[in-house]
């Protein structure tokens, strides 16, 4: 899986992490929690990470787009993550707009956000060393009545 920055705004997210909120040691929600159109992007990420930590591949996949779930390396062999902090979602340009997220298929959707996350990583592959990690997720949906889904992830 490519471990490069996803979006131009992702470069700014590391600086915004402390300003955007997030709670030290955010509680991960079990993957079986109910997620619907009223669920915030931040809570979708918490639920997804909770499902990964529980080893619930089906629950994790249900929170992602199909293209992302096919290449989600962490779903089959998740590392251990601790001290998770999920920050406030940053709105991304609309589909087709200048600066829209291209690599993550976000450009195919009407709404896209980037959710910065930090955590302590243990046991990932050699491309991601153990220790403090700035990460993030791109979530998409086509309207307010749809559930947010993870479309991409990468270093912040």
Secondary structure, 3 states (H helix, E strand, C coil): CCCCCCCHHHHHHHHHHHHHCCCCCCCCCCCCCCCCCCCCHHHHHHHHHHHHHHCCHHHHHHCECHHHHHCCHHHHCCCEEEEEEEEEEEECCCCCCCCCCCCCCHHHCCEEEEEEEEEEEECCCCCCCCEEEEEEEEEEECCCCCCCEEEEEEEC
